[in-house]
Amino acid sequence: MSAKKSSVIFSFDAGRLPRRQLREFARALQAEVTAGRAFDVLITGDAELQRLNRQFRSQPYPTDVLSFPSRDRADFLGEIAISEARAAAQAEQLGHSIDCEIRILMLHGVLHLAGLDHEADNGEMARAERRWRKHFGLTAGLIERASA
């Protein structure tokens, strides 16, 4: 198991976000979902997600979550970037807390880091996301919402 712990980095004043609980959730994902492999999570604003989306996916708009798998180390999965603004809007629209939405986005990103791809895996990622959402007590995930 990796000695490195997953970390959550906030690039803004996240006064309304439960920092400690989100860090604990990242560590639970590391322990239970990634077999001990660490990852980093950046929670930031729309402008940064738009910049990253443009730079790495050639898409000129902000998105809710992006995943950047590591190709260099077996014990480190990579990095996830989450838009706090997208998470807040989606949480309001869906009637749950921003904390819940960030956890859903974090889980989705971790599954991508683990090598799953809902656009090409014949439902494998959707099944994994559904199973882990139930395990962690989370509401409908991104794949489930998109197919509804």
N, C-alpha and C positions, 0 to 999 in steps of 0.2 A: 504494500500500500504506500501511496505517496506521502511524504512528510509535509508537502506543501498543502496548505488549506485553501479552499476556494475563497475568493474575496469579492466583496461588493464595493464598488467605488461610486460615490455620488459626486457629480461634477457641478452641483448647484446647491442652493440652500433647500434641502429636502425636509423642511420642518414638519410637514404633515405626513411624511413617510416613516414607518416604524423601522428604523435602521437596524436595530439589534435583531428584530424578528426576521428581517430579510436576509441578514447575514446567517442566521441560524438555519433558515430555509435552504440557502445555498449549500451549507455544510451537510444538511440532510440529503439534498440531491447528490452531493459528492459521495456520501456514505452508502446511499441506497440505490441510486440510479447509475452512477458512473464507475462503480467498483473501485472507489477511492481516488480516481483520477481528478485532479483539481481543474478549475476553470475560473476565469475572472468575469465579472459582470460590471459593466459601466451603465449607470442610470443617469441619463442626461436629458437634454432638451431636443425639441424638433430640429433646430438648426444643425446640430451635430449629426443626428440621424439622417437628415437630408444630405449633408456633406458626405457621409460615409456611403449612403445608398448611391449617390452620384458617382463617387470615386470607384467603388467596388462592383456595382451592379449596373452602372450607366442608367440609373433611374433618377429623374430630377425632382423627387418628392420625398418628404419624410415618411418613414414607416415605423411600425411599432417595435419590431425586434429584428436584429441582424446577428448572424453567427459567423465567427471566423475561426475555423478549425486550425489547430496547430499541426504542423507536419514535421516538427523538429523533435518533439519529446513524447515518449509513450506515456509518461505519467502526468502530462498536462494536455487537457483536451483542447483548450483555446479560449477565445473571448466572445462574450455576448454584449451587445449594446442594446439598451432599451430606452425608448422615448417616454419620459414621465408624462409629457403632455398627451401623447396617443393613449397611454395607459389610463390616464384620468378620464379622457373622453369616452373610451370604450367601457370603462367601469361604470360611468354615469349612464350610458346608453343601455347597458346590460343589467343595471340595478344591483351591482355589488361594489365592494370597496376597491380602492386603488391598490391596496395591499394584495388583495386576491388577484387582481388583474396582473400585477407585476409578477406574482408567483406563477400564474399561467404562462406568461411570456417567458419567464426564466426556464420553466420546464420545457417549453417548446424549443427554446434555443439550445438547451442541453441535449435534447434528443437529436437536433441537427449536428451538434458537435460530436455526438456519439456515432455519427455516420448515417443516420436515417434521413430520408428525403421523401416527403409526402407527394411530391410531384412525379416520382418515378419508382416507388417501392410497393405498388399494388396493395396499399392499405396497411403495411407493416407499421409505419410511424403512427397512423391514426389509432391502431389498436394499442400500441405502446402508450401513446398519450392518454387515451381513455383509461387504461389500466392504472397508470401513475396518478392521474387526476383523482380517480376514486380513492386510491391509497392515501393521498394527501388531503382529501376532502375539498377538492377544487371544483368549481362549476365548469360549464362547457368550455372546451379548449378551442384553439384557433382552427384546427382542421374541421372539427365538428360544426363550428359556426359557419365556415365557408361552404360546407356541403348542405347546410340547412336551407 
